[in-house]
Amino acid sequence: MELNRRRVFALGAGAALAAGTGTAGADAGRTAPEPNLPGFKHNYAQVNGVRLHYVTGGRGEPLLLLPGWPQTWWLYNKIMPALATKFRVIAVDMRGQGGSDKPAGGFDKKTMATDIHELVKKLGYDQVNVVGHDLGSMVAFAFAANFPAATKKVAFMDVLHPDESFYQIPLLPPPGGFSLWWFAFNQVMGLPEQLLAGRFRHLVDWLFANTAFTPSAIDERSRRIYAQNYNSPEAIRASNGWYQAFHQDIADGKTYAKLTPPVLGLASISSYDQFLGALPNVANQFEVVRVDGSGHWLAEEQPDTVAREITRFFS
């Protein structure tokens, strides 16, 4: 077994969270055409009963990028050109996300990882590198746990797989504390669609204002893309399904052995200690990199650092 390595990068001074920008509700009722990124191509594949949208570019070993909530493959747009100089980049909209199908179920992370594994096989690969952020990190974990032979290396950005610690998220945090209220909100049946359809830009702007180190790093175009992709009742209902499956995810996680592929944890200041505490229990080989100067949205707030660390780890 390789020695575990813990690495800290001091990349910038701390600062208070700033207010976000943008006009909430400006995207109400609009459709969501796929944004284009020079040098990359849009593709679709039917796998495991769903049609997945994915974006490809570059040459080299396959590197899958799995996005989180409330975003799409576009969250990686700042780092994909750099990664494409070394890898065959495959950025996927997962089940329920972006340009992919939004079925009635199958939102547990094991099923979503099976979608990705079927896509990998359809693309002709036996083994791939995988990067996930937020929800995508949970699916990347499930991919490595269920398909270790197909996983060369895996990176988790700011989030790990659901476990029993999710039951300890406080309903009422202490004064000055912060509640992950959207974990509960997204598990309510029916109501989120009624409140957010056509108004999702309000939520997008609130999240970036309150969970980014530098909210302006997520620009107007990106905010508009995300809001448009989640503005419909169908998209909101599907994204809620990812959260409603957490109980099943926690149960599945209890059956997983320690991850055998090498693991990179890319953590913000707020998640760094959690990664250091949790990864020894779930991975045989790991390292943790703290990305200072970033809140939750690592690939958009500190793209140069994230691209450099991903390239180093997977090369």
ZIKAVEN-V589636 format. One record per helix or strand of 3 or more residues. SS is the DSSP state (A for helix, B for strand). FROM is the first residue (numbers start at 1). TO is the last residue. Records with the same first field share a line. If there is no record, write none. Layout:
SS = FROM-TO + FROM-TO
This chain:
B = 5-9 + 41-47 + 50-57 + 61-66 + 87-93 + 128-133 + 151-157 + 262-267 + 286-291
A = 73-83 + 109-122 + 135-146 + 148-150 + 164-168 + 181-185 + 191-196 + 200-211 + 215-217 + 220-230 + 233-244 + 246-253 + 269-282 + 298-301 + 303-314
